[in-house]
Amino acid sequence: MSVSDATHDEVEVAGGAKGGEPAAAVRRVLLVWDAPNLDMGLGAILGGRPTAAYRPRFDALGRWLLSRTAELSAGSPQRVEPEATVFTNIAPGTADVVRPWVEALRNVGYAVFAKPKIDEDSDVDADMLGHIEQRNRGGGLAGIIVASADGQAFREPLERLAAAGVPAQVLGFREHASWAVTSDTLEFIDLEDIPGVFREPLPRVSLDSLPDEGAWLQPFRPLPALLTSRPAQGVA
């Protein structure tokens, strides 16, 4: 599944600080979107590539971010502004397919960090964490929102920020982010609970809500990926 199928009218979000204003005068409500991770999670829920009805609408996400920023800026002596960045991998030979989606995001206010997908280690987790740390060292964070289910990468950094008083939220799918759902310090928000993010309800099935006739649970990735994945990832 690729989010490159998004159209221009599906993307809308405010940008960062206004030009000419000192960075320290502006605190940010920072949203970082882990596109590879969320693509995999959505594909697992759907059992394949999504149709238009099941692609996330970034305009709805943008409106939610603006509302969250207004909430966190109430009573603040400093300016508080939203900033959103999508982090994604570009597989060889897919640049022409992904380009319209990237340009649509940039045209309406998202920053995009794009990294070549060279091998299994070409993920964007470290880049996302570096961006969060940089923004936290700069004008400071009024809030942090990570859209990802990768608890191994993001749990501890987000919990440290929350312990320092930064409101920390995780966006994703509850089936794949139990570490955030059960956290005492992080707030989890299911993407489907944000108004308008999906045009149609997702066909979700979980082990604690199975239909009487049973249900197919699709693999998270194709079986041949075992030939190229790192060892020690077996199932007991």
PEDA-V488381 format. One record per residue. N is the residue number from 1. D_FIRST is the distance of its C-alpha to the first C-alpha in Angstrom with 1 decimal. Layout:
N;D_FIRST + N;D_FIRST
This chain:
1;0.0 + 2;3.8 + 3;6.8 + 4;8.8 + 5;9.1 + 6;11.5 + 7;15.1 + 8;18.3 + 9;19.6 + 10;16.7 + 11;17.8 + 12;21.1 + 13;22.7 + 14;26.0 + 15;26.7 + 16;29.1 + 17;32.8 + 18;34.9 + 19;36.5 + 20;39.9 + 21;39.7 + 22;40.2 + 23;37.1 + 24;39.1 + 25;39.9 + 26;36.3 + 27;34.4 + 28;30.6 + 29;28.3 + 30;25.4 + 31;21.7 + 32;19.3 + 33;15.5 + 34;13.7 + 35;10.3 + 36;9.2 + 37;10.7 + 38;9.6 + 39;5.8 + 40;7.0 + 41;9.5 + 42;7.8 + 43;5.8 + 44;9.4 + 45;11.1 + 46;9.7 + 47;9.8 + 48;6.8 + 49;4.5 + 50;6.5 + 51;9.6 + 52;11.6 + 53;13.4 + 54;10.7 + 55;9.5 + 56;11.7 + 57;14.9 + 58;16.2 + 59;19.6 + 60;20.1 + 61;19.2 + 62;21.6 + 63;24.3 + 64;23.9 + 65;24.3 + 66;27.4 + 67;28.9 + 68;28.4 + 69;30.1 + 70;32.9 + 71;33.4 + 72;33.6 + 73;35.8 + 74;38.5 + 75;41.7 + 76;40.4 + 77;43.0 + 78;40.4 + 79;37.8 + 80;34.4 + 81;31.4 + 82;27.6 + 83;25.4 + 84;21.6 + 85;19.6 + 86;15.9 + 87;15.4 + 88;12.7 + 89;12.6 + 90;12.9 + 91;12.6 + 92;15.6 + 93;15.6 + 94;12.7 + 95;15.1 + 96;16.0 + 97;12.5 + 98;12.0 + 99;15.7 + 100;15.9 + 101;13.6 + 102;15.6 + 103;18.8 + 104;18.2 + 105;17.8 + 106;20.9 + 107;22.9 + 108;23.0 + 109;23.6 + 110;20.6 + 111;21.2 + 112;18.3 + 113;18.6 + 114;16.7 + 115;17.3 + 116;17.1 + 117;15.1 + 118;18.2 + 119;18.2 + 120;17.5 + 121;19.6 + 122;17.9 + 123;16.3 + 124;17.3 + 125;19.1 + 126;22.5 + 127;21.9 + 128;21.0 + 129;24.1 + 130;26.2 + 131;25.3 + 132;26.2 + 133;29.4 + 134;30.4 + 135;30.1 + 136;32.1 + 137;34.8 + 138;35.1 + 139;35.9 + 140;34.6 + 141;31.9 + 142;32.7 + 143;29.5 + 144;26.3 + 145;22.9 + 146;20.1 + 147;16.6 + 148;15.5 + 149;16.2 + 150;17.7 + 151;21.3 + 152;22.6 + 153;22.0 + 154;22.8 + 155;25.1 + 156;28.4 + 157;28.0 + 158;27.2 + 159;30.0 + 160;32.4 + 161;31.6 + 162;32.2 + 163;35.4 + 164;36.5 + 165;36.2 + 166;32.9 + 167;31.0 + 168;27.7 + 169;24.7 + 170;21.4 + 171;18.5 + 172;15.7 + 173;15.5 + 174;18.8 + 175;17.7 + 176;16.5 + 177;19.1 + 178;22.4 + 179;24.0 + 180;23.7 + 181;24.4 + 182;27.7 + 183;28.7 + 184;32.1 + 185;31.5 + 186;28.0 + 187;26.8 + 188;23.5 + 189;21.9 + 190;19.1 + 191;16.7 + 192;17.4 + 193;21.1 + 194;20.9 + 195;22.2 + 196;20.0 + 197;16.7 + 198;15.2 + 199;17.0 + 200;17.1 + 201;17.6 + 202;14.7 + 203;15.7 + 204;16.5 + 205;18.7 + 206;20.5 + 207;23.3 + 208;26.0 + 209;25.2 + 210;24.7 + 211;25.9 + 212;29.1 + 213;27.6 + 214;25.0 + 215;21.3 + 216;18.6 + 217;16.6 + 218;13.5 + 219;13.2 + 220;11.3 + 221;10.9 + 222;12.5 + 223;16.2 + 224;17.0 + 225;15.6 + 226;19.1 + 227;20.7 + 228;19.4 + 229;19.2 + 230;22.2 + 231;24.9 + 232;26.1 + 233;22.9 + 234;24.4 + 235;24.8 + 236;28.5
